[in-house]
């Protein structure tokens, strides 16, 4: 069962994968936002817009984008599961998400 689960997840990863550079860019944005968080908060409290402009653009937390944990896809992201709609659908149909069943009425 464990090996079957791993093979199903690896199949999901191979489909709809984002470019590695896009995923690396998101990691960099997260790291910079954490690094400059205190400095950014202090400049905002002081009302220093010139100081804020001198910080790197990528250090702003608003520039981060939610991405699928499996594929890195940014569109169709479901926050509750941390997956894109494509990955979510495949995992739900394969029975990999506990309690999730296909609706029929």
DOVO-554783 format. One record per residue: residue number from 1; residue in one letter; x, y, z of N, C-alpha, C in turn. Coordinates in pm, 1 decimal. Atoms other than C-alpha are relative to their C-alpha. Last residue first. Example, Ala and Ser with C-alpha at 12.3 -4.5 7.8 and 13.67 -1.06 7.14 Angstrom:
<atoms>
{nr: 2 | rest: s | neast: -82.0 | nnorth: -119.0 | nup: -6.0 | caeast: 1367.0 | canorth: -106.0 | caup: 714.0 | ceast: -77.0 | cnorth: 109.0 | cup: 73.0}
{nr: 1 | rest: a | neast: 89.0 | nnorth: -119.0 | nup: 0.0 | caeast: 1230.0 | canorth: -450.0 | caup: 780.0 | ceast: 90.0 | cnorth: 120.0 | cup: 0.0}
</atoms>
This chain:
<atoms>
{nr: 105 | rest: x | neast: 135.8 | nnorth: -28.8 | nup: -46.8 | caeast: -2710.7 | canorth: 1353.7 | caup: -667.7 | ceast: -101.6 | cnorth: -24.1 | cup: -108.5}
{nr: 104 | rest: x | neast: 97.5 | nnorth: 47.2 | nup: 97.0 | caeast: -2350.9 | canorth: 1243.9 | caup: -690.5 | ceast: -137.8 | cnorth: 25.6 | cup: 56.9}
{nr: 103 | rest: x | neast: 140.1 | nnorth: -33.2 | nup: -21.7 | caeast: -2050.7 | canorth: 1404.3 | caup: -526.0 | ceast: -85.4 | cnorth: -61.6 | cup: -108.6}
{nr: 102 | rest: x | neast: 55.6 | nnorth: -70.1 | nup: 114.6 | caeast: -1716.4 | canorth: 1227.3 | caup: -543.6 | ceast: -148.6 | cnorth: 22.7 | cup: 23.0}
{nr: 101 | rest: x | neast: 63.5 | nnorth: 86.8 | nup: 98.4 | caeast: -1587.6 | canorth: 1134.4 | caup: -202.0 | ceast: -54.4 | cnorth: 85.7 | cup: -113.1}
{nr: 100 | rest: x | neast: 39.9 | nnorth: -69.9 | nup: 122.4 | caeast: -1341.6 | canorth: 1298.5 | caup: 35.8 | ceast: -58.5 | cnorth: -100.6 | cup: -97.5}
{nr: 99 | rest: x | neast: 131.5 | nnorth: -61.3 | nup: -14.5 | caeast: -1326.8 | canorth: 1156.3 | caup: 388.2 | ceast: -50.9 | cnorth: 69.5 | cup: -124.0}
{nr: 98 | rest: x | neast: 97.8 | nnorth: 65.6 | nup: -87.5 | caeast: -953.8 | canorth: 1087.2 | caup: 374.4 | ceast: -130.6 | cnorth: 79.3 | cup: 8.8}
{nr: 97 | rest: x | neast: 42.2 | nnorth: -103.0 | nup: -94.9 | caeast: -772.8 | canorth: 1233.1 | caup: 70.4 | ceast: -109.1 | cnorth: -60.0 | cup: 87.1}
{nr: 96 | rest: x | neast: -114.8 | nnorth: -38.4 | nup: -81.3 | caeast: -579.3 | canorth: 960.8 | caup: -115.8 | ceast: -32.7 | cnorth: 108.7 | cup: 101.6}
{nr: 95 | rest: x | neast: 26.2 | nnorth: 33.1 | nup: -139.9 | caeast: -890.3 | canorth: 789.4 | caup: -253.4 | ceast: 113.6 | cnorth: 36.6 | cup: 93.5}
{nr: 94 | rest: x | neast: -80.1 | nnorth: 117.3 | nup: -36.3 | caeast: -767.6 | canorth: 783.1 | caup: -614.3 | ceast: -19.5 | cnorth: -40.3 | cup: 145.8}
{nr: 93 | rest: x | neast: 49.8 | nnorth: 114.1 | nup: 76.9 | caeast: -1051.9 | canorth: 1015.4 | caup: -716.7 | ceast: 75.5 | cnorth: -127.7 | cup: 32.1}
{nr: 92 | rest: x | neast: 132.8 | nnorth: 35.3 | nup: -50.8 | caeast: -964.8 | canorth: 1255.8 | caup: -435.9 | ceast: -55.3 | cnorth: -122.0 | cup: -72.9}
{nr: 91 | rest: x | neast: -16.9 | nnorth: 65.7 | nup: -129.8 | caeast: -593.7 | canorth: 1253.9 | caup: -525.4 | ceast: -134.5 | cnorth: -43.3 | cup: 56.7}
{nr: 90 | rest: x | neast: -64.7 | nnorth: 129.7 | nup: 20.0 | caeast: -664.5 | canorth: 1326.3 | caup: -892.3 | ceast: 12.7 | cnorth: -75.8 | cup: 131.2}
{nr: 89 | rest: x | neast: 94.8 | nnorth: 89.1 | nup: 66.9 | caeast: -912.8 | canorth: 1602.1 | caup: -810.1 | ceast: 59.0 | cnorth: -139.2 | cup: -17.2}
{nr: 88 | rest: x | neast: 105.4 | nnorth: 35.3 | nup: -94.1 | caeast: -681.0 | canorth: 1768.1 | caup: -557.9 | ceast: -95.4 | cnorth: -101.3 | cup: -61.5}
{nr: 87 | rest: x | neast: -57.9 | nnorth: 97.4 | nup: -92.6 | caeast: -387.3 | canorth: 1758.1 | caup: -797.7 | ceast: -105.1 | cnorth: -48.0 | cup: 98.5}
{nr: 86 | rest: x | neast: -32.8 | nnorth: 120.9 | nup: 76.5 | caeast: -592.2 | canorth: 1929.5 | caup: -1066.9 | ceast: 52.9 | cnorth: -110.0 | cup: 91.3}
{nr: 85 | rest: x | neast: 123.3 | nnorth: 73.5 | nup: 26.4 | caeast: -752.4 | canorth: 2180.5 | caup: -829.2 | ceast: 26.3 | cnorth: -130.1 | cup: -75.1}
{nr: 84 | rest: x | neast: 74.2 | nnorth: -58.8 | nup: 111.1 | caeast: -413.2 | canorth: 2288.6 | caup: -699.8 | ceast: -121.5 | cnorth: -87.2 | cup: -27.1}
{nr: 83 | rest: x | neast: -16.1 | nnorth: 64.3 | nup: 129.9 | caeast: -310.7 | canorth: 2170.4 | caup: -356.8 | ceast: -71.4 | cnorth: 80.3 | cup: -107.7}
{nr: 82 | rest: x | neast: -133.9 | nnorth: -33.9 | nup: 47.3 | caeast: -253.4 | canorth: 2323.4 | caup: -13.8 | ceast: 31.3 | cnorth: -60.3 | cup: -135.7}
{nr: 81 | rest: x | neast: -78.6 | nnorth: 119.9 | nup: 23.9 | caeast: -557.4 | canorth: 2138.8 | caup: 120.0 | ceast: 142.8 | cnorth: 29.2 | cup: -43.8}
{nr: 80 | rest: x | neast: 29.4 | nnorth: 98.1 | nup: -104.0 | caeast: -762.6 | canorth: 2417.5 | caup: 279.7 | ceast: 88.4 | cnorth: -125.2 | cup: -13.7}
{nr: 79 | rest: x | neast: -72.8 | nnorth: -25.3 | nup: -124.2 | caeast: -597.5 | canorth: 2678.3 | caup: 61.8 | ceast: -15.9 | cnorth: -109.8 | cup: 103.5}
{nr: 78 | rest: x | neast: 98.0 | nnorth: 19.6 | nup: -106.9 | caeast: -717.9 | canorth: 2536.6 | caup: -270.9 | ceast: 72.2 | cnorth: 8.9 | cup: 133.6}
{nr: 77 | rest: x | neast: -54.5 | nnorth: 45.1 | nup: -128.4 | caeast: -505.2 | canorth: 2675.4 | caup: -556.0 | ceast: -111.0 | cnorth: -9.7 | cup: 104.1}
{nr: 76 | rest: x | neast: 93.3 | nnorth: 100.0 | nup: -51.4 | caeast: -662.5 | canorth: 2697.7 | caup: -903.0 | ceast: 44.3 | cnorth: -58.4 | cup: 131.7}
{nr: 75 | rest: x | neast: 141.6 | nnorth: -24.2 | nup: 30.2 | caeast: -362.5 | canorth: 2875.1 | caup: -1053.4 | ceast: -86.0 | cnorth: -111.9 | cup: 57.9}
{nr: 74 | rest: x | neast: 50.2 | nnorth: -113.6 | nup: -77.0 | caeast: -21.1 | canorth: 2865.9 | caup: -886.4 | ceast: -148.5 | cnorth: 26.1 | cup: -23.5}
{nr: 73 | rest: x | neast: 95.6 | nnorth: -77.4 | nup: 80.1 | caeast: 100.7 | canorth: 2520.2 | caup: -991.5 | ceast: -60.4 | cnorth: 110.8 | cup: 85.4}
{nr: 72 | rest: x | neast: -47.5 | nnorth: -137.0 | nup: 10.7 | caeast: 402.1 | canorth: 2407.1 | caup: -787.3 | ceast: -92.4 | cnorth: 88.8 | cup: -80.9}
{nr: 71 | rest: x | neast: -40.6 | nnorth: -34.9 | nup: 136.0 | caeast: 325.4 | canorth: 2041.5 | caup: -858.5 | ceast: 57.6 | cnorth: 140.0 | cup: -14.0}
{nr: 70 | rest: x | neast: -50.1 | nnorth: 109.8 | nup: 83.5 | caeast: 298.8 | canorth: 1873.3 | caup: -521.5 | ceast: 59.1 | cnorth: 48.7 | cup: -130.8}
{nr: 69 | rest: x | neast: -113.7 | nnorth: 65.1 | nup: -65.7 | caeast: 270.7 | canorth: 2155.6 | caup: -267.0 | ceast: 58.7 | cnorth: -111.8 | cup: -84.9}
{nr: 68 | rest: x | neast: 29.5 | nnorth: 139.0 | nup: -33.1 | caeast: 50.9 | canorth: 2362.0 | caup: -499.9 | ceast: 124.5 | cnorth: -65.4 | cup: 59.4}
{nr: 67 | rest: x | neast: -30.7 | nnorth: 100.9 | nup: 100.6 | caeast: 148.3 | canorth: 2728.0 | caup: -495.2 | ceast: -31.9 | cnorth: -138.8 | cup: 52.8}
{nr: 66 | rest: x | neast: 26.6 | nnorth: 136.2 | nup: -46.8 | caeast: 22.5 | canorth: 3034.9 | caup: -312.8 | ceast: 26.2 | cnorth: -97.4 | cup: -113.5}
{nr: 65 | rest: x | neast: 115.2 | nnorth: 63.6 | nup: 66.3 | caeast: 190.9 | canorth: 3350.5 | caup: -439.7 | ceast: -17.8 | cnorth: -140.7 | cup: 55.4}
{nr: 64 | rest: x | neast: -1.8 | nnorth: 145.8 | nup: -4.1 | caeast: 422.0 | canorth: 3587.1 | caup: -255.7 | ceast: -127.7 | cnorth: -55.3 | cup: -61.2}
{nr: 63 | rest: x | neast: -46.6 | nnorth: 52.7 | nup: 128.8 | caeast: 433.9 | canorth: 3949.3 | caup: -372.9 | ceast: 5.9 | cnorth: -152.6 | cup: -2.7}
{nr: 62 | rest: x | neast: 111.7 | nnorth: -1.8 | nup: 94.5 | caeast: 219.2 | canorth: 4068.5 | caup: -81.7 | ceast: 39.7 | cnorth: -59.0 | cup: -135.2}
{nr: 61 | rest: x | neast: 76.5 | nnorth: 124.8 | nup: -7.6 | caeast: 490.7 | canorth: 3960.2 | caup: 162.1 | ceast: -115.5 | cnorth: -5.9 | cup: -99.3}
{nr: 60 | rest: x | neast: 137.6 | nnorth: -30.6 | nup: -37.2 | caeast: 719.1 | canorth: 4240.7 | caup: 40.9 | ceast: -82.1 | cnorth: -128.9 | cup: 3.1}
{nr: 59 | rest: x | neast: 13.5 | nnorth: 13.0 | nup: -145.2 | caeast: 1081.9 | canorth: 4127.7 | caup: 45.3 | ceast: -140.3 | cnorth: 34.2 | cup: 47.8}
{nr: 58 | rest: x | neast: 41.3 | nnorth: 135.7 | nup: -35.6 | caeast: 1072.7 | canorth: 4059.8 | caup: -329.9 | ceast: -18.2 | cnorth: -17.8 | cup: 150.6}
{nr: 57 | rest: x | neast: 140.9 | nnorth: 20.7 | nup: 33.9 | caeast: 1080.3 | canorth: 4432.2 | caup: -399.5 | ceast: -50.7 | cnorth: -135.2 | cup: 48.6}
{nr: 56 | rest: x | neast: 22.7 | nnorth: 79.5 | nup: 122.0 | caeast: 1409.7 | canorth: 4474.1 | caup: -215.9 | ceast: -149.1 | cnorth: -22.5 | cup: -25.6}
{nr: 55 | rest: x | neast: -3.8 | nnorth: 143.6 | nup: -26.7 | caeast: 1405.6 | canorth: 4754.2 | caup: 43.1 | ceast: -21.3 | cnorth: -76.4 | cup: -130.7}
{nr: 54 | rest: x | neast: -139.0 | nnorth: 46.8 | nup: 12.7 | caeast: 1489.9 | canorth: 5106.6 | caup: -77.8 | ceast: 14.3 | cnorth: -148.8 | cup: 31.2}
{nr: 53 | rest: x | neast: -32.4 | nnorth: 15.9 | nup: 141.3 | caeast: 1123.2 | canorth: 5185.0 | caup: -144.3 | ceast: 141.8 | cnorth: -53.2 | cup: -20.1}
{nr: 52 | rest: x | neast: 66.9 | nnorth: 119.8 | nup: 50.4 | caeast: 1040.2 | canorth: 5120.1 | caup: 221.3 | ceast: 36.1 | cnorth: -26.3 | cup: -145.7}
{nr: 51 | rest: x | neast: -71.8 | nnorth: 116.4 | nup: -53.2 | caeast: 1299.7 | canorth: 5375.3 | caup: 330.5 | ceast: -60.5 | cnorth: -130.3 | cup: -48.8}
{nr: 50 | rest: x | neast: -127.4 | nnorth: 3.9 | nup: 74.8 | caeast: 1143.2 | canorth: 5635.3 | caup: 100.9 | ceast: 83.1 | cnorth: -119.6 | cup: 45.7}
{nr: 49 | rest: x | neast: 24.2 | nnorth: 64.3 | nup: 129.1 | caeast: 797.3 | canorth: 5554.8 | caup: 240.3 | ceast: 127.9 | cnorth: -8.9 | cup: -83.9}
{nr: 48 | rest: x | neast: -112.9 | nnorth: -29.1 | nup: 88.0 | caeast: 903.9 | canorth: 5627.2 | caup: 598.2 | ceast: -16.5 | cnorth: -72.4 | cup: -133.9}
{nr: 47 | rest: x | neast: 53.8 | nnorth: -70.4 | nup: 116.8 | caeast: 575.0 | canorth: 5633.4 | caup: 786.1 | ceast: 107.3 | cnorth: 38.0 | cup: -99.5}
{nr: 46 | rest: x | neast: -58.1 | nnorth: -133.5 | nup: 3.8 | caeast: 747.1 | canorth: 5546.9 | caup: 1115.0 | ceast: -54.9 | cnorth: 82.3 | cup: -116.9}
{nr: 45 | rest: x | neast: 45.7 | nnorth: -69.7 | nup: -120.0 | caeast: 517.5 | canorth: 5249.1 | caup: 1167.5 | ceast: 50.2 | cnorth: 143.9 | cup: 2.0}
{nr: 44 | rest: x | neast: 142.1 | nnorth: -31.4 | nup: 17.4 | caeast: 576.1 | canorth: 5139.6 | caup: 807.8 | ceast: -53.1 | cnorth: 78.8 | cup: 118.1}
{nr: 43 | rest: x | neast: 10.4 | nnorth: -107.8 | nup: 98.6 | caeast: 953.9 | canorth: 5167.0 | caup: 848.8 | ceast: -145.8 | cnorth: 40.0 | cup: -24.0}
{nr: 42 | rest: x | neast: -49.3 | nnorth: -122.7 | nup: -63.4 | caeast: 943.4 | canorth: 4959.0 | caup: 1169.0 | ceast: -12.8 | cnorth: 119.8 | cup: -95.4}
{nr: 41 | rest: x | neast: 101.0 | nnorth: -43.1 | nup: -98.0 | caeast: 723.7 | canorth: 4692.8 | caup: 1007.6 | ceast: 41.4 | cnorth: 130.9 | cup: 66.3}
{nr: 40 | rest: x | neast: 115.3 | nnorth: -51.7 | nup: 74.7 | caeast: 956.5 | canorth: 4669.0 | caup: 704.1 | ceast: -106.9 | cnorth: 52.9 | cup: 95.4}
{nr: 39 | rest: x | neast: -42.4 | nnorth: -128.1 | nup: 56.3 | caeast: 1263.1 | canorth: 4630.3 | caup: 927.8 | ceast: -115.5 | cnorth: 67.6 | cup: -74.4}
{nr: 38 | rest: x | neast: -12.2 | nnorth: -97.0 | nup: -110.3 | caeast: 1091.5 | canorth: 4356.9 | caup: 1128.4 | ceast: 35.4 | cnorth: 138.9 | cup: -52.8}
{nr: 37 | rest: x | neast: 130.5 | nnorth: -25.3 | nup: -62.5 | caeast: 975.2 | canorth: 4163.2 | caup: 820.0 | ceast: 8.2 | cnorth: 107.0 | cup: 108.5}
{nr: 36 | rest: x | neast: 23.7 | nnorth: -143.9 | nup: -10.5 | caeast: 1301.4 | canorth: 4197.6 | caup: 619.7 | ceast: -129.3 | cnorth: 36.0 | cup: 73.8}
{nr: 35 | rest: x | neast: -121.7 | nnorth: -71.2 | nup: -37.9 | caeast: 1435.8 | canorth: 3843.4 | caup: 665.3 | ceast: -26.0 | cnorth: 148.6 | cup: 27.3}
{nr: 34 | rest: x | neast: -30.7 | nnorth: 30.9 | nup: -140.4 | caeast: 1095.8 | canorth: 3672.6 | caup: 664.4 | ceast: 119.2 | cnorth: 81.2 | cup: 49.5}
{nr: 33 | rest: x | neast: 108.2 | nnorth: -58.0 | nup: -79.5 | caeast: 994.8 | canorth: 3848.3 | caup: 341.7 | ceast: 23.8 | cnorth: -25.1 | cup: 148.6}
{nr: 32 | rest: x | neast: -21.8 | nnorth: -144.4 | nup: -10.9 | caeast: 1334.9 | canorth: 3767.3 | caup: 190.7 | ceast: -108.1 | cnorth: 67.6 | cup: 83.8}
{nr: 31 | rest: x | neast: -118.8 | nnorth: -23.5 | nup: -82.6 | caeast: 1300.4 | canorth: 3394.5 | caup: 265.3 | ceast: 24.9 | cnorth: 148.8 | cup: 20.8}
{nr: 30 | rest: x | neast: 35.5 | nnorth: 36.0 | nup: -138.2 | caeast: 944.6 | canorth: 3376.8 | caup: 131.0 | ceast: 116.8 | cnorth: 30.9 | cup: 94.2}
{nr: 29 | rest: x | neast: 91.5 | nnorth: -103.5 | nup: -51.3 | caeast: 1041.8 | canorth: 3563.8 | caup: -186.1 | ceast: -36.5 | cnorth: -25.8 | cup: 145.0}
{nr: 28 | rest: x | neast: -78.5 | nnorth: -120.9 | nup: -24.0 | caeast: 1340.3 | canorth: 3332.2 | caup: -239.4 | ceast: -87.2 | cnorth: 111.8 | cup: 56.7}
{nr: 27 | rest: x | neast: -79.3 | nnorth: 27.5 | nup: -120.2 | caeast: 1124.3 | canorth: 3022.3 | caup: -200.4 | ceast: 81.8 | cnorth: 122.8 | cup: 37.1}
{nr: 26 | rest: x | neast: 92.3 | nnorth: -7.1 | nup: -113.7 | caeast: 879.0 | canorth: 3168.1 | caup: -452.4 | ceast: 72.5 | cnorth: -25.1 | cup: 131.7}
{nr: 25 | rest: x | neast: 30.1 | nnorth: -141.0 | nup: -19.7 | caeast: 1160.8 | canorth: 3231.0 | caup: -700.8 | ceast: -93.6 | cnorth: 19.5 | cup: 119.9}
{nr: 24 | rest: x | neast: -114.8 | nnorth: -57.4 | nup: -69.6 | caeast: 1279.3 | canorth: 2871.7 | caup: -659.1 | ceast: -22.6 | cnorth: 147.7 | cup: 30.3}
{nr: 23 | rest: x | neast: 5.9 | nnorth: 49.6 | nup: -138.1 | caeast: 931.9 | canorth: 2745.9 | caup: -750.6 | ceast: 114.7 | cnorth: 58.4 | cup: 82.4}
{nr: 22 | rest: x | neast: 113.6 | nnorth: -66.1 | nup: -66.0 | caeast: 925.6 | canorth: 2965.7 | caup: -1058.8 | ceast: -10.3 | cnorth: -42.2 | cup: 145.3}
{nr: 21 | rest: x | neast: -39.6 | nnorth: -137.9 | nup: -28.4 | caeast: 1277.2 | canorth: 2855.3 | caup: -1160.6 | ceast: -112.4 | cnorth: 74.9 | cup: 70.7}
{nr: 20 | rest: x | neast: -80.6 | nnorth: -1.7 | nup: -122.8 | caeast: 1176.1 | canorth: 2489.6 | caup: -1125.3 | ceast: 40.5 | cnorth: 142.2 | cup: 36.5}
{nr: 19 | rest: x | neast: -142.8 | nnorth: -8.2 | nup: 25.9 | caeast: 905.7 | canorth: 2539.5 | caup: -1386.7 | ceast: 75.2 | cnorth: 9.7 | cup: 132.6}
{nr: 18 | rest: x | neast: -44.3 | nnorth: -136.0 | nup: 27.6 | caeast: 564.6 | canorth: 2427.9 | caup: -1270.1 | ceast: 150.1 | cnorth: -2.4 | cup: -28.0}
{nr: 17 | rest: x | neast: -105.8 | nnorth: -55.7 | nup: -84.8 | caeast: 465.3 | canorth: 2064.4 | caup: -1299.1 | ceast: 34.0 | cnorth: 141.7 | cup: -43.1}
{nr: 16 | rest: x | neast: 26.6 | nnorth: -139.5 | nup: -38.8 | caeast: 128.4 | canorth: 1982.9 | caup: -1454.6 | ceast: 106.7 | cnorth: 59.9 | cup: 90.2}
{nr: 15 | rest: x | neast: 97.8 | nnorth: -75.6 | nup: 80.0 | caeast: 177.7 | canorth: 1604.8 | caup: -1459.4 | ceast: -11.4 | cnorth: 141.3 | cup: 54.9}
{nr: 14 | rest: x | neast: -49.7 | nnorth: -8.0 | nup: 136.8 | caeast: 498.5 | canorth: 1448.6 | caup: -1321.0 | ceast: -94.7 | cnorth: 78.0 | cup: -90.8}
{nr: 13 | rest: x | neast: -105.6 | nnorth: -100.0 | nup: 12.2 | caeast: 401.8 | canorth: 1535.2 | caup: -965.2 | ceast: 46.0 | cnorth: 14.9 | cup: -144.1}
{nr: 12 | rest: x | neast: 60.8 | nnorth: -132.5 | nup: -8.2 | caeast: 73.5 | canorth: 1348.8 | caup: -987.7 | ceast: 104.5 | cnorth: 109.0 | cup: -20.2}
{nr: 11 | rest: x | neast: 71.3 | nnorth: -22.3 | nup: 125.8 | caeast: 253.9 | canorth: 1036.7 | caup: -1108.3 | ceast: -65.2 | cnorth: 137.1 | cup: -1.2}
{nr: 10 | rest: x | neast: -101.7 | nnorth: -35.4 | nup: 99.7 | caeast: 495.9 | canorth: 1067.9 | caup: -814.3 | ceast: -64.0 | cnorth: 20.8 | cup: -137.3}
{nr: 9 | rest: x | neast: -41.9 | nnorth: -138.4 | nup: -22.6 | caeast: 197.6 | canorth: 1081.1 | caup: -579.0 | ceast: 105.4 | cnorth: 41.4 | cup: -102.2}
{nr: 8 | rest: x | neast: 109.4 | nnorth: -87.9 | nup: 41.3 | caeast: 50.6 | canorth: 763.5 | caup: -728.2 | ceast: 37.9 | cnorth: 146.1 | cup: 16.0}
{nr: 7 | rest: x | neast: 2.5 | nnorth: -3.1 | nup: 146.3 | caeast: 386.2 | canorth: 584.6 | caup: -705.8 | ceast: -112.3 | cnorth: 90.2 | cup: -51.1}
{nr: 6 | rest: x | neast: -114.3 | nnorth: -76.8 | nup: 49.9 | caeast: 426.1 | canorth: 679.9 | caup: -341.2 | ceast: -1.8 | cnorth: 8.9 | cup: -152.4}
{nr: 5 | rest: x | neast: 25.6 | nnorth: -141.0 | nup: -30.9 | caeast: 76.2 | canorth: 557.5 | caup: -254.9 | ceast: 112.0 | cnorth: 87.8 | cup: -54.8}
{nr: 4 | rest: x | neast: 102.1 | nnorth: -42.4 | nup: 94.6 | caeast: 140.9 | canorth: 224.1 | caup: -429.9 | ceast: -30.7 | cnorth: 148.0 | cup: 18.7}
{nr: 3 | rest: x | neast: -67.9 | nnorth: -19.2 | nup: 128.2 | caeast: 463.9 | canorth: 182.4 | caup: -233.1 | ceast: -98.7 | cnorth: 50.2 | cup: -105.6}
{nr: 2 | rest: x | neast: -87.4 | nnorth: -117.1 | nup: -11.3 | caeast: 279.5 | canorth: 238.1 | caup: 94.5 | ceast: 67.8 | cnorth: 30.2 | cup: -132.8}
{nr: 1 | rest: x | neast: 83.9 | nnorth: -121.1 | nup: 0.0 | caeast: 0.0 | canorth: 0.0 | caup: 0.0 | ceast: 86.9 | cnorth: 125.5 | cup: 0.0}
</atoms>
